[in-house]
Structure formats: structure tokens, C-alpha cells
Amino acid sequence: MFARRALILLAALSTAASAAAQVQPTLAPPALAQPNRVPPGDALTMKSSFAPVVRRAAPAVVNISSKRLVRQQTDPFWSLFGRGVPQARLAQSLGSGVIVRPDGVVVTNNHVVEGGQEITVALSDRREFAAKILLADPRRDLAVLKIDLPAGERLPVLAMDDSGDTEVGDLVLAIGDPFGVGQTVTNGIISALNRTADPTGEMGSAYIQTDAAINPGNSGGALIDMDGDLIGVNSFILSRSGSSSGVGFAIPAAVVRRVVETAVGGGRAVVRPWLGARIQSVTPDLARGLGLSVPQGAIVADIWPNGPAARAGLRQGDVVMRIDGRPVPDAAMLTYAIGNHRPGETAPLVVRRDGREQTLTLRAEPPPATPARDQRTLAGRHPFDGATVVNLSPAVADEVGMDPFAPPGVLVTGVSRGLALNFGLRPGDIVREVNGVRIATVRGLADALAGPQPGWRVTIERNGQQIIGTFRA
């Protein structure tokens, strides 16, 4: 049923939508403590208002406008008469953001500001400031902005609550700017935790699901709890109409905090630790074969030599049942939990091996950049002229959302000009062979292209399929 719904990115006035990946239900982790949660006991309690929470939180939620010039090709018919010159138009997206530091650091969704050449942040008091991007993280759909404030001014902020004690059924408020009408507050509950639009967990997030109404323009806005703390950044909805149908998703505060810390620390990309193992979720059939009463956990299928999993003592066939004291319902949740650790931290793993459970200690480490990146843009009279390529390593694969266990090769990361455009190369292609020579590094590719040749026979891998092309000089 989910597969038939549209995955709507919530930048206002945008009509783009993509088919939603199936959202796999997962088990919510238990609370670290049992808060005092009780239903309303009398009529007076039921008349209570959210106003005190809104007064505290609303000043830290902002509106964001992003503008960019887009070149649009005219009708091909007019090109016959010399009037087919691409026309420039101004594209604009509207969204929301959250002030997370009093010196003007704002977090929003990456899709709100992606490609923006002019970004404006409007505060709740209607003042407007130009903003620059400190860090963009497309995989997690987060971007961190900085606005320049008058000397000595401090802005209201939302404190992040990433304690992990939120529960399904908790009351929440969503604050943002739907459809550009102005700041709007809606309420609902946490409908589910640890939802993922990617069963492998490679997108690096396990979303908070809420039925609070969020619509186009709410992107980057705040999802807050009854303490007025930020528990998530609203990101997308599932809907057939493009408007709220009560199924919205927010990026958890734990992920937001890591991205903000990296940005204010001067980092250009978030370093996310990995397990160093290929894993898969335990299915009902696997559970029966393993003697598990319920199908939960992540089974280890392969281990990277001398990686974190290998040094922790994990083996093929082990089933990871818990991490940091929390259940592991599936592979996506395990990948997400490890990725939220900082490099150098340790995480206790409870694994099931030969019918018994034991505890191992995993040290969080980023995937290795081996071989070294060696990123460069190639030029010359060959089919890769104008292509930007990089050595494919576990680190690079993790950055672009590919399988870190992919065999060595050369990854095409961009095609901006030259013969590469005519040849049909695309970002994401992996170069495997040139004129029968196996390509493992950028240097090897450059050597294979050097010197005059009558032509080139190129083998690339695209979306798991081998494609062979011939290019004549």
C-alpha cells in the first residue's frame, strides 16, 4: 500500500514528487526511564492549552527562501529559426528552519536550499537576513546555515532533546510555514519511531512518524515535545494528494545534532562510523532456522577485513540483538545506531551465536579511504573529457550511498562538459575496463587514456548492470 503513495518533499510551491519507498515498520526502542505520562483526568485538564509551549518555541522557528537561476530550453521548433537559445528563469523554494545556536546558526532541510544562489532567513519578528550554507548533507536531507547578526545580538534557540525517551503516543507540535501563509502550529502525536524509507539504513536516519499536519513549506520546521524541545526536523510526507494525510516524517534530533556539530566545528562532511560488515534483517524464515522466537535482529553476512566488526570479534552468522542496551529490530536500525556514534566511541553489542548470547564491544570508526581519493576532472581527446572521477573506496561509497563492499573501481561523480557528455557518462557510473585493461584506480584510468588511439572500448557498471560502449577518435 505504501508503494503506491507519493513521497513528498515539503519545499513550498514545489510540485516535484517521487514514488515512496516502502516504509518498513520497526520496533520502537524502550524508554530509558518511565516518565510520568497520564491521560487527562478531568474537564479542566482537557481545557489545557499548548500556548505556553508555543510561546517558548515559536520565536526560534524561521522562514527560509531560496532563489536560483534555471536555464530552460525553448521549444525545439523555434531552434530551426535561430530562436532556440535557453532562457533563464528565477526558481524559488520556500521552507522553514530552526535556530539552534544564538549566534545565528540555523538548521533546515537540504532540499529547501539545494542549488540556492540567494538564501534569505526571515525571523519571527519579520526581520530578514541573508544566509550562507555552512554544510549540506544531501543523504540526511539536512543543511546548516549561518546568518550575520548585528554585533552583540543573540537569538532565541530551540534546545535539542536526543535523550531517546520519546515514546509512541507522546503529544507533539509541528511549527513551520505551510504554503507560505506564515508561521503555523499544528498538533498530533508520535505515530511511530524508527521508520525508514530505506530498508538498508544507508540513508543514515530512522524517522519519527507523526500525524501532526505538515504540508509543503513545513520542510525544515520543528517537531517539538511538550517541554518545548526539538525532537526532530520535519522532512517529508506520504500522500496521494500532495497535502497532509496524517503521515509525516521528521529527522530525529540525534541526527540533527551530529550534523550541526560538524558544521560549527568547520567540517565539510559528517563522518559517520560504519559496522564494517554486510548485514541483513532477520526474516520469519531465518528466525525459524536460527531458533529465534520472533524475527528481529541483524544477521552478519560478510565482514570487512580488519574493520570495526572484525576487531570486535563479530563472525559470519552472528545475529546482533541489541546495541547500546536497545533492541535491534532490523538491519536498518543497527546501521542507524552505529552511524549516530562519534568516531572513537564504543558501543556494546549483544549478539546471538550458537544459540547463546554474548556481549562484544564495537569501536566506532569511519569507513577506510583506501585507496586514496585522487579526485580529478579529466581532459583530453577521449570519452572521459569533462568527467570528474574518484577512486572508489568504502569511504567514498558511504558518502554517495553505495555499497561499501563494492569492488575497487573508478567512480564518475560529475559530468560537466566535453566529450563525456556526448558519450553518455552519468554520475554514479563505475569504470571497469578501457580497451580490455581492468581499471582499479584513477591513475590507471588516466594511463589507459594516455596517447593517441583509434578508439576506446569502455565497460562501465550502472545500477548493477554492465554496459559496453565504443568511442571513435
Phi, psi and omega in degrees: 000318178298327185296341182268357183266162180265137175269108190257116169282136198266025174293126185296147177069007178263137180254005183288139176211151177229158181293131183285135172291152182296128180273119184271124178292140178231166180276132179287138179293150179291155178291145176291330177220162180260097180294164180275088181249122180224149176287163178304135185262343182204174183297325180295318179296323181291342178272004180299154186243152173277358188305317180300323179292318181295318180301326180285320190268324190302321181298342181267002178256131187238166172259144183231131176240132180234128181240146176207151176273131180239129177271127184239125181289137178282175180304128180304335180301319184287342178293338177294339182248019177075019182244027183262025180290132179303139181258142178266136175226157181266117177259140183225138173235145180241141179203198183231170179204171182229129175282122183245351174220141185293346179274010173101025175271126185235138176248141179210185174279144178297324184290346176287323187245000184300127180077002183290131177261344177216113184243128181237132178250124178253122180282171181294338177272009173080003172288147182240141179224144171288147182229152174240155181272121175279319182204136175241131181235085184300326184295323178264000181056046177233148174219142179249125183248160175226129175249147180270120183258158171302149184305130175085353182280141177235137183260155173292145183231162170256124175288142180269133175250098177245032183290339179085012182263010175290148182228155174299130183103347178296143175288140178220160174238141174250128181236128180188198185233073183292133177059016179071018183279347184120170185301131185225142179243131174232158181235158178187206178230168169284115183277328180195160176239156174063032172288148177220136175273359183225106185302338180278343183079006185291342178286351171080020180212151173232103197285154168272126177261137181220154174260005173299135185294118172230140188224175176308127185110338176283350181307129178085355180283177188266140164248116188240157176265185184283358170268358182079017180264150179282119176252349179189161175249119183299136188231311183203169178229162167255125184200147173270339185257342186096349176250172186300131173239017177085013178233087181243160185226140180234144177282126185298152182299331179298321178288317180301316182300317180299319181291317180295316179302318179295317183296312183287341176275001178091005180288148180263343179207148179284126177273112184251120178299159178230165180282328185078029179209148172272127185232163174216153181290148177282118179270168177304320179295317178296321181300318179296319180292331181269355180077025179269140182286331178228149181280084175217158183112173179234123182267139182275119182261330182204154183231133177286130182303130177059024176271182181303317181295317180298316181289335177283346180097011176292149179231159173301136181094345175295147175245117178280118185259328182215151172220134182056031179081004182248148179296149174252099181288330183199177182296323182299318182293323179294315178300317179297314183296319179292319181295339180275354175281155174272146178306134180099340177287160177248151181225124176285133177244131171259117183242150176257123181222125180054040175081359180236153179262143175215159183253130177241160179245119180259132175264124183289124180219145177288158176297146185287144175265064180235118004287168179301155189303306182048051180280133180204158175259122185276150178217148180144176181273073180205168187291352180258011178298120181093000179266137174263126185231160181209150175294133180275116178231170175304323180295313180294318179300320179294322180298321186260004177081026177262172178291116180298344180271006179300142180295158182303150180180189179242123184263132173276118181256345179195149176226104188255335188193184169072196185293338180299326177295316180292326182288339177093017177294150180227150172302135183104344176293144176246122181280124182252319181214149171226117181052043176081356179267125179292131183254122179242339182220163177297321178298320177295323178293316180299320178295320182292335181266350185289148175083157179291137179217149180291339181178177182224136173251114189244133174248122177238159175249125181227118180054039177083359181250141177275129179236131179246127180231152179241133182234126180265140179292000000 
